Amino acid sequence: MIRRVASRPVEEPKPKPTTAKILILQRMCDLSQGGRYTEDDIEKFINPLFRPEEMILRSNKDSLSIGSIDSDLKLDYRLKSIIDRNLIWPLHAVIRRLPNGNFAIVDNSRYGTYVMYKRVQGEVILDNGDIICFGYPYGDTILPGQQLGPFYSDVKYIACIGDITEKHD
């Protein structure tokens, strides 16, 4: 005798939420503290589009490209400095997500990219709270790896790195 068992639909297990890192660069322009420019000067001469309050590398992207407003390249963010029009290069810097989840920045410019006031040499791993400056007025005389003292900048950002939980439906 053969027994038939009523079949029930098999429920597939729901995927568990995954955690990924996200990088947010928050603008911290302190140029007005140097006494040469005011916030009004900066707002008057630089369109808000070219001084983003935040630059975000979301969990679904592997890299973030930053360059000048004059660049013909496809960039994620375009910057302009009131200090010197040439301070920001067409492809100034790239931040990429590493396989281990960390973030690294590479400088491609003449005037430098600075992490904690040290000119980027090769690839530099970013830490939460790092200060990143894109360009320096005399950057073409600063050697890669050279440490500077703190300086005022209108293209200065602080790195905020955190975990974000993504739900999969």
C-alpha positions in Angstrom: 0.0 0.0 0.0 1.3 3.4 -0.9 0.7 6.3 1.3 0.4 9.7 -0.1 1.6 12.6 1.9 0.1 16.0 1.4 2.7 18.3 0.0 3.2 21.6 1.6 5.0 24.4 -0.1 8.6 24.6 0.9 9.5 28.0 2.2 12.9 29.1 1.2 14.9 30.7 3.9 15.0 34.5 3.8 18.4 36.0 3.1 20.0 37.5 6.2 20.7 41.2 6.2 24.3 42.0 5.2 26.5 44.6 6.6 28.7 46.8 4.3 30.8 49.8 4.9 29.9 53.3 3.6 32.2 56.3 3.3 30.9 59.8 3.7 33.2 62.8 3.2 31.7 65.7 5.0 32.8 69.2 4.0 34.6 71.1 6.7 35.7 74.3 4.9 37.7 76.4 7.4 39.1 78.9 4.9 37.3 81.8 6.6 39.3 81.1 9.8 42.4 82.0 7.9 41.1 85.6 7.6 41.6 85.9 3.9 38.1 84.8 2.8 34.7 84.8 4.3 31.9 82.3 3.9 30.1 84.9 1.8 33.1 85.1 -0.5 33.0 81.4 -1.0 29.3 81.3 -1.5 29.5 84.2 -4.0 32.2 82.7 -6.2 31.6 79.0 -6.0 28.4 77.4 -7.0 27.2 74.9 -4.3 27.3 72.2 -6.9 31.1 72.5 -6.9 31.5 72.5 -3.1 29.4 69.5 -2.1 28.5 69.3 1.6 28.9 65.5 1.3 30.6 63.1 -1.0 29.3 59.5 -0.5 30.7 56.2 -1.6 27.7 54.0 -1.2 27.8 50.3 -0.5 26.8 49.4 -4.0 29.8 51.2 -5.6 33.4 50.3 -5.7 35.0 53.7 -6.3 34.5 57.4 -6.2 36.1 59.8 -8.6 36.8 63.5 -7.7 38.0 66.1 -10.2 37.7 69.7 -11.4 34.7 71.4 -12.9 36.5 71.8 -16.2 37.1 68.0 -16.6 35.8 66.2 -19.6 35.8 63.0 -17.7 32.7 61.3 -16.1 33.2 62.1 -12.4 31.2 61.4 -9.3 32.0 64.8 -7.8 33.4 68.0 -9.2 35.2 70.6 -7.1 36.4 74.1 -7.4 38.6 76.1 -5.1 38.4 79.8 -4.5 42.1 79.8 -3.7 43.3 78.9 -7.2 41.3 77.8 -10.2 44.0 75.2 -11.1 44.2 73.6 -7.6 41.8 70.8 -8.5 42.9 68.6 -11.4 40.6 67.0 -14.0 40.8 63.6 -12.2 42.2 64.8 -8.9 41.7 61.7 -6.8 40.0 58.3 -6.7 38.8 56.5 -3.6 38.2 52.8 -3.9 36.7 50.1 -1.8 39.2 47.4 -1.0 38.2 43.7 -0.8 38.5 43.8 3.0 36.0 46.6 3.2 38.5 49.4 3.8 38.8 52.5 1.6 41.9 53.7 -0.1 42.6 57.1 -1.8 45.0 57.7 -4.7 46.2 61.1 -5.8 46.4 61.9 -9.5 47.1 65.7 -9.3 49.9 68.2 -9.5 48.9 70.0 -6.2 48.3 66.9 -4.2 45.7 65.2 -2.0 46.5 65.3 1.7 45.3 62.9 4.4 45.9 64.3 7.8 48.0 67.0 6.1 50.4 64.5 4.6 50.6 64.3 0.8 49.3 61.1 -0.5 52.0 58.8 -1.8 50.7 55.8 -3.8 47.6 54.5 -2.0 46.6 55.6 1.5 44.1 53.7 3.6 41.5 56.0 5.1 40.4 55.9 8.7 37.3 57.3 10.3 38.0 60.9 11.2 40.8 61.5 8.7 41.0 65.0 7.3 41.3 65.0 3.5 42.3 68.2 1.6 42.2 68.3 -2.2 45.1 70.5 -3.3 47.4 72.9 -1.6 48.5 76.3 -3.1 52.2 75.3 -3.1 51.5 71.6 -3.6 53.7 71.3 -6.7 56.7 71.9 -4.4 55.5 69.3 -1.8 56.9 65.8 -2.2 54.6 62.7 -2.0 54.7 61.4 1.6 55.8 64.9 3.0 54.0 65.9 6.2 52.7 69.5 6.5 51.3 71.4 9.4 47.5 72.0 9.5 46.4 74.5 6.8 43.1 76.3 5.9 41.2 75.1 2.9 37.9 75.4 1.1 38.2 71.9 -0.2 38.7 70.1 3.1 36.6 67.1 4.2 36.4 64.7 7.1 36.1 61.0 6.4 33.2 59.3 8.2 33.3 55.5 7.8 30.5 53.4 9.2 28.6 50.2 8.7 25.2 50.1 7.0 22.9 47.1 7.2 21.2 46.2 4.0 18.0 44.1 4.0 17.4 41.7 1.1 13.8 41.1 0.2 
